[in-house]
């Protein structure tokens, strides 16, 4: 896959391409349906399957107060798109100059003139151009005039809900990570660096890895079954992760993310450093206050046994490229 970060980087032979346009935050089930259709069309016509996305999110420029917290960085989105066979991604800086282009200017100058799009596939709620004046009907009319095909891919529903990035954010914020994984077609994950904690876990409960992260969407406080991957070595562990404020050890306004590596000797867990990726699979319980550190330790060990039972059942679907959405 080739990734471009500006129009200046885009080569003359970017096209002819089949192109889809959008933010694609999370690259969820609905996005993947668009990407798969794009790949199929491009292969049939001998075009390059390509994506145009934006950074920062357009609302950060035109309506900063409405800017959503994002599930994925542009680079993470591109990696997920690679799984669907996308060959080119243009992560275009969204500027005020771009925001004031009319729908026709956007299509004529960018889609046709610069990217040589022969087909444009979008979702049914797609809007573009100054003040979002363009919709799928306008796109179709412009395609007929400017010489590109248009195709509208309808929304996907799962368990009676329309799959959307905003809906997935809400699921994660309320702790419903297993349902969010169905919508995403992969577990939601955060990345960060191991940092020093207060040393309480290794002395009074169990050894944990404390994660500092720049992730914008954090699951609700509670205990989760997770899978942890070391981003530098590729090593993976089954794990249990607590998100919360450590109420057993006194009130705190500092949110912590602590991961307990299952079936890992204390000395090995203590030596882990560097960058981690933590995938959230299932929520075990709320965070709560215990009478003493030994009581908390007993609950953590109970939670660990619960996690191990869950993971034995879940091994059949963890890591599959697509989970059923009945």
N, C-alpha and C positions, 0 to 999 in steps of 0.2 A: 504494500500500500504506500502511496505517496501522499504526504500531508503538506499543504501550503498554508502560509499564515498571512498572505497579502496578495493583492492582485499583481504586484510587481514580481512575485515568485512564480506566478502561473505561466507555464510554457505555452508556446503557440499551438502545440499539439495536444492541449488539454481535451479538446473535442476532436471529432464529434462524440458527444456523450449523451447518456440518459441520466437525468439529473433529478434529485429530490432536494427540497429546501425546507429548513426548519431548525429548531433548537435541539430537538431530539434528546432532551435531558433524561438520563437514565437508560435510553435506548430500550424501551419496554416492548411488550408483546405487540402493541399496535404499530410502533415504529418498525419493528422487525418485519411485519407483514408488508409494509411499504418497501423496505430494503430488499426483501426477497422478490417481490414483483419487479422492482427496478433491475435487479440482477438478471432475472429471467428475460425481460424485454431487451436489455442491453446485449446479452449473449445472442439472442435471436437476430438482432440487427447488426451485430458487429461493432457496437458502440462501447464506450467505457462507462461502467457503472460508477456514478460520482455523486457526491453530497456537497451541498453548500450549507454551512452552518455559521454561527456568529459568536463572537466574543468581544466585548461582554454581551450578556443577554440584552436584547434591544430595549427592554423596559428600563434598564439602568441608565440609558441615555435619554429616553423620551418621557419616562414616568418613574423616577427613582424610588418613590415611596411604594410602588407596586411591584418592585423587583422581587421575585421569589428566591428563596434559598435553594441552591442547586444540588441535585443528587450526584452529579458527575462533572468533572472538569472536561473541557473540550478534548484534551488528549485521551482521557478515559473513554469518552464517547467514540472517538476514532478507532480505538482498539476494539470496542464492541462491534463497531461497524465492519471491521475487518473480518469478524467471524461470519458475516453474511456475504462475503465476497466483494465488498466494495473496494474499488481500486484506487480512487482518488477522493480526498476530502480537502475542501477549501474552508479553513476557519477564518472567515473574513472579519476584520475589525469593524465593529458597528460604530459608526460615527454620526454626528449630526448631518454631515453632508450626505451620507447614505440615507438617513432617515427622511430627508426632504425630497428624495427622488419620487416622481409620480410613478404609478403602476406601469405606465408605458415606458418611461425612461428606465426603470428597473429591468423590465423585460428586454427592451431593445439594446440598451448599452451593456448590461451585465450578462443576462442569460444567453442572448444571441451573439452580441458583438464581441464579448470577451471570452465566454465559456463554450460557445458553439454548441449549445444544447439543442438536440434534435427531438428530445422528448422530456417532459417535465411531469413528474408524479408527485402529488401532494395529498394530504389528508383533507377531509371534507370541510374542516373549519379553517383552512389556510387563508391568511390575510397578508397582504403585502402592499408596499407603496406608502406614500405620505398619508399619515393619519389612518393607516390601514384601510384605505379606500378600495383596494383591490381584493376581490374574493375569487372563488373557483370559477364563477361565471366569467368574470373579467379576464382571468388567466386563459380560459378557453378561447375567448374572442381574440386576445392578443396572439395566441398560438396560431390561430387560423390566418391572421394577417402577417405574422412574422416568420411563419414556416416551421413551427415545432408542434409536435403532438402534445396533448395534455391528457392525463389520466388521473381520476380521483379515486383514492383508496378509502373505503369507508371505515369508520371507527370499529374497534374490536371490543366486545363485551366479555366479561369474565364474572361468573357468579352473580349475574344481574347488574353489574356495574360497568360503565364505560371505562376502559383502561386509559388513564391519563397521568401525566407527570404530577399534576397537582394532587390527584387522588392518591398516588403512591406516596408523595411526601406526607400526606396526612396519616396514612396507614403507619408509616415509620415513626412519625412523631407520637403516635398513640400506642406504639409497641407491637403492632400487628405485623411483625416482620415476615412471618411465614406466608401470609396472604400477599404482602408486597412482593415476595419472591416469585409467586405465581404470576403476578402482573408483569414483573420485570423479566421473567424467564431465567433469572439467576438471583442468588442471594444478594441482598443489599450489603455493601461493605464500606468500611472507612479505613483510611490509611493514616499512619502517623509514625512517630519515633518514640522508642522506649525512653522514658525519663525516670529519674529517681523519685521514689515515693517517700512516705514517712517512715518506712521500715516496720510498720505495725504488722503487716501480713506475715512476713517471714518469721517474726518472733512470737505472735500470739494466735494467728489463724492459719492461713496457708500462703505460700509465696505467690505473688502476682506480679504481672508486668503492667506498669502504668504507661498509658498511651497519651501522648500529646498530639492532637490532630487539628488540621485546618478544615475538616469536613464541615459543611454548612448545615447538613441535616443529621441530627443525632437521634437515635431511638429513645423512647421514653425511659425514664429511670426504671430500673429493674434488673433482673438476672436473666441472661440469655444463653442458650446453647449456641456456640460459635465454632468457627473453623479459622485457625490463625495460620498465616503464611509469612515466612520471612522473605522480604522482598529482595534481599541481597543474595541469599543462599538458595532460596526456593524450598527450604524445609517447611513442612506443614505439621500442625498438631490439631487434634480435637481439643476443644477448650470450653471454658465457662467464663462469661464476661459479665461483670457488674457495672452498670452505669448508675451513678448516684452521688450522694453527698455524705456517705459514711456516717450515718446517724448514731451507730453504736459507739463511736469514738468522739462524740460531741458534735454540736451543730457546726455546719460549714456552708458557705455560699459558693464554694468552688466545686464545680462538677468534675467528677473523676471517672475515668474509664480504666478498669482493672481486669486483666485477663489471667485466669488460672489455667495453666496447661495441664490437661488430664494425663495420667499415667506417665508423668515426667518427674524424675528425681529432683529433689529440691536444689541440689548443686547445679544441675543442668539448667533448670529454669532461671536460677540466679545469674547465669552467665550469658543469657540472651540479651543482645543489644542491637541497635540499628533500627531499620524501618520494618514495620509490620503492616499487614493487611488483615483485618478482622471481618469475617463474613457472619452476618446474623441469620440464624436458621430458625430459631423458635424461642418464644418467651416462656420462661419457667415460672416466674413469680414477680411480685412487686418487691422493691427494696423496703426493708422495715428495720426497726430498732430492736436489738436483742439485749437481754439483761446483762450479758457479760461476753467477753471475747470467746471463752470456751463454747458458749451457746451458739454464737455466730459460726464458729468453726464446725460444730456438729451439723448445722444447717447447710453450710457450704459443701461438706462431704456428702450429705444427703442429696443436695442439688447435683453434685457430680455424678452420683449413681443414676439419678433421673436423666441427666444428659447422656450418659453412656447407653442407657436403654433406648433413648430417642435416636441416637446416632446409629445403633445397630439396625433399627427399622428403616432409617432414612438413607442408608448407604445406597439403596437401589436407585434413588433419584438425584442425590447430590452430585453435581457435576454434569448432569445430562444437559444437552443444549436446549431442550424444550420440555417443559412440564405440562401435563394436560390441564386444561382450564374448563372443567365441566360446568 
